[in-house]
């Protein structure tokens, strides 16, 4: 009967091993997304002590179950590591048996990596309560504990606690976005309750930001809600939005939309934009990243419409369920941006017709001569647009 050491020796003879030095050169100093996938197969308590940057964490007991979600291409190079090189060797053999053709085990494991003085990171450690609350997120390979940590560290600003801000703020708070700021200078009115689900009849006359704070913190105590009872203008917009990672735009007026567009471009902040009118809703994302090549709000609408040509929901009405559908799509866009997964709506406008239950996707193109996004950020000047939009 063979001993464990004899079995391990046979396993190592049948797999390929790489040194910590080779791993660093190929993973950290290599070609990024085209390089090997590094998989950490240690247990939670080991992983929490530190991990190699860029490594994906799959405990050894789940390796065969979850590897296909992480690496669908069986010809993609995979390097597996553990604490000392034993479990990773067994894992490498198992992956080879699953059909992965370029699998290696890092000799010496994480111990060899640390002894060589190479960099490592410590993960954000979720509490037992958080692990339970966000378990359905953590199950997703695209999210996992690392992604949930990104959500908890994220700061999102909402323009408006109304029809669009209500559903998107509820879902982002439920998802665990750690800091939510809400800008609104209005109070809760009976006519709001048909669609603005952050509020209720007991809060009539209360400021919307305070009502929103109560609702969101009752939903998830992990979330810090910052109420900003104010209206954005050129004097405060940069100070306010500079403190957040991205903005969810639920504004219901053109002056705020134009001002937000200019300020977000100046600071490089992505904006998830949406609008609703009667039975139609629209949503898109402006990334504020020149390398992305997407348009800004000014590329679509260079100038405000003439006074009276674009009535508000207060004047024309809106189907109550519509902002719920569009606001939820805004939340989805925000989550993708925070997590760095999927494809945003940059360069596309998604249009929903509630009467026909139909969706259309329109391509949006960047205007190379746009009067705002064609300029360097330092040359963008902020003005208040009320005089141009004929708003009192």
N, C-alpha and C positions, 0 to 999 in steps of 0.2 A: 504493500500500500504506500503510495507516494505521500511525502510530507508536503506541507503548504509551501515551503521554500522551493521544493523541487517543482511543484506545479507552477509557482510564480516564475521560476527560471525558464520553464518551457514556454510560458506565456510571453515573456520578454524576448525570447528567441524568435517568436512568430510575429512580433509587431515592430514598428519603427519608433525609435526614441530620438528626441531632440534635446539639446541642452538648454538651460535657461538663457544662455547667451544667444544661441540661435533663435530662440523664441522671441527675445526682445528685438533682435534685428529684423525679424520677419513680421512681427505684429505691431510693435510700437514705432519702429523706424522704417516700415515698409510702405505699401501703397494703400493703406486705409481699407476701403470697402472691397478692394480686389484681393486683399491679403487673406491669410487663414482666419477661420473663426476659432476663437479661443474659448474653451468651455471649462469652467470651474466646477468640479464634481464633489467638493467637500460638503460637510454638513453645515447647518445654519450657524452654530456657535463658532465654527472655524472661519466661515465666510465673513462674519461680523468683525473678526479681528483684522481683516484687510484682504484685498483682492487685487489682482493685476488689472491695470486700466484696460478698458475695452472688453474685458472678459464677460461672458454670459454665464449666469449661475444656474446649474441644474444639479441638485443633489444626486449622488450616485444611484440611489434607489429609484429615481425617476428618469434616468438617462435614456433608456431604451424607449420609454413611453413618450418623452417630450422632444427628443432630438429632431424628429421630422418636422415639428412645428418651427423649430429654430433654423434648421438647415435642410431645406427640401431637396436641394441638389446633392445627390450622393457622390458627385465628382468634385465637390467643393472641398478644399483642404480644411481639416479640422485638427486642432491641437488640444488635447485634454490634459488637465493637470489636477492634482490633489495636494495633500500635505507633503508627502514624501515620495510619490511615484508608484505606489502599489495599486491603489484603487484606479488611478488613471490608466495603468497598464491593462488591468482587467476591463476597464471601460473601453479602451481602444480596441481590444480584441472583440468585444461585443459589437461595437460599431462596424468593424470589418465584417462580422458575420451578418450584419444587417444590410451589407452592400455598399458601405462607404469605402471609397477606393483610396483616399488620401488621408489616412488617420495616423496621428502620432501621439505619443505620450511624452510629457515633459519630464525628463529624468531629474530626480531630486525634488520635484514638486515645488510648492510655494516656499518651502524652507530654503531650497537652493536659490530661489529668486531673491529672497530677503537677504540671505548671506552674501549675495553678490552686490548688494547695495542698490538694487534696481527699484524704481518708484512703485509704490502701491497706494491704493486708496481704501478708505473705510466707508462702507455703505451707510446710508441713513437707516437706523434701526427702528422699525415699527413696533409699537406696543402690542401686547396681546389683543387689546380691544380693537386697535386699528387693523390688525391682521384678520380679525373676524369681520369687521365692518366692510373692508374693501376686498374680501376674499374673491369675489367674482371678477374684479379687476386683476388681481394678482394671478389668477388662473390663466389669463391671456398672455401668451409669450410676448406680444407687442407691448404689454404694460409691465407686468411683473412687479416685484417690490421696488425695483429701481424706478420704474415709471410712476408708481404711486408716490414715491418720494419726490419726484419732479412735480407732481400735482400739489402735494402738500407745501412745497417750497414756492409755488407759483403765485404771482400777484396779478389779478385781473381787475380792470376798471370797467364798470358799466355806466354808460351814458343813458340815464333814465331808469326809473323803477316802475315802468308802465307795462304796456302790453307785451313788448318784446323783451324787456329786461326781466320781467317776472319769470317766465319759463326757463330762460337761459340761466339766470342766477340760481334758481332752484336746482337745476341739474348740475351746475358746476359746484355748488355747495355740497350736494349729495355725493358728487364724485371726489370730494376732498380737496378742492382748490383752497390752499391755505389762507390766502388773503383776498378779500373781495371788497373793492371800493365802489361806492354807488353815488353818482352825482345827480341830484334832482332838487329843485327848489319848490316843488308843488306839494299839495296836501291831498289826502285821500278823499275822493268824492264818490257819491253813490253811482254816478255814471261809469266810474272806473271798474266797478266790481263785476261787470259783464265779461271782462277779459283779463284784468290785472290780478292774477291769482296769488300774488304776494300779500294782498290785503284782504280785510274782511270788514263786515258791517260794524264791528265793535271799534274800529279804528278810524271811523269817519272824522275828518278834521285833523287827524294826526299827520305829521309830515311823512311823505312817502319813504324817505330814507330811514326814518326810525321804525316805521312799520316793516320795511324790508329787513332791517337788522333783527328785529324780534323773530320774524319768520325763519330766517336763514340760520340763526344761531340755535333756535329750537330744533331745527332739522339736523344740524351737525355741529356739535360743540368744538370740533377741530378747527372750524373756520373762524377767522377773525374778520369781522365786517366793519368797514370804515364808512360811516355815513358822512356825506359831504353835501350839506344843504346849501347849494349855491348853483349858479348858472355859469357855464364856461364862457369866458371872454378872453380877449387878447392879453389881459393883465394877469390871468391866473392859469391859463391852459397848460403852459409849459411846466409850471411847478407841480400841477396836479398829475398830468399823465407821465411825467418823468419817473414817478415812483412805482410804475406798473410795467409788467412785461408785455401786455397786450390790452387792447380796448375792444369791448363789445358795444357796438354803436346801435342804440335803440332810440336815438334822437328823433323827434317828430317835427323838426323845422330845418330849413335850409341854412340859416346862418351858422348853426352849430355844426352841421355836417361839413360845410366848407372850412370853417375854422379848425375842426378836428383833422381834416385831411391835411391842411398845411402844417399844423403842429406835429402830427404824427410823422410826416415826411422829414421834418426838421430834426426830430429825435430818433428816427428809425424805428418807430413802434408799429407793429402790425395792427390792422383794424379789421374786425369782422363786422361787415356792414349789412344792414337789412332795412327794408321798408315795407309797409303794408298799406293797402287802400281798398276799401270795400271788400271785394272777394279775391284780390290778387296780392301775392307776396313775392318779394325778391330778396335774394341773399347772395353775397359774394365776399371775397376776402382781398384786402389790399395789404400786401406784405411789407411795403416801404423798403424793400430790398432791391436796389438797382440790378443786382446780379440775377434776380428772379425774372426780370423782364416783364413783369405784370404792370397793368395800368394803375393809376390812382383815381380817386373820385372825380378829379378835375378833367381827366382824360375822357370820362363818360359825359360829364356835364360841365363844360368849360364855364358857363355862366348860369346864374340863378334864373328860374323862369320869371316872366313878367308877373307882377302882382295880380292875384286872382286866378291865375292859370293853373295853380296846383293847390286845390283845397285840401285841408287837413282832414283827418278822421273825425274830428269834432264837427266839421261842416258836412262831410259826405257819408260818415258812418263806416263801420267795419264789422265783418262777421266775427263773433267772439272767439271762435276756435282758431281762426287764422293766425293771430300772433303766437298762439301756442305752438303751432306747427313750424312756423318760420323761426321763432325764438329757440326752439329745440335744435334746429339745424345750425343756428349760430353757436350753441353750446358744443355741438359736435365739431365744428370748425376750430373752436378754441381748444378743445381737448387734443385734437390732432397737432395743432401748433405747439402746445406745451410738451407733448410726448415725442414730437418729431417723427410721427408715423403717417402713412397714407399720403394722399394728395389733396391739397387745399383747393378752394374754388378760385384761387388767383387766376385771372385771365378768363374766368367764366362767370356768367350771371345765371343763377338758377331761378326760374320763374314758375310760380305755382298758381293755378287757377282753381279756386275752391269749388266753383259751380260745375266745372267739367271734370274735376279731380284729375287734372293733367299737369304734367311737368314739361317745361322746355328749358334747354340749356343754350345760352347765347354766348358766342365767343366775344371776348373783350380785348381790344388791342391797345397797347400803349401808344400815346401820341408823342412822337419824337420832339414835337415843338410845344408840348404842354407848358403852360406858363408857370407851373409850379414844379412838377417832378422832373422836368428837364434841367432844373437848376441844381447847383451844389447845395446841400442842406444849409450851409452858413449864409447863403444868399436869399433864403426864403424869409419873407417878411410877413408878419401876422397883422391882420386887421380885423375889425369887427364888421360883420357883413349885414347888420340889420338895415343900414341905409340902402344897400343894394337890393335887399329882398323886401324892402318896404314893410319891415316889421317894427312895431312900436315897442 
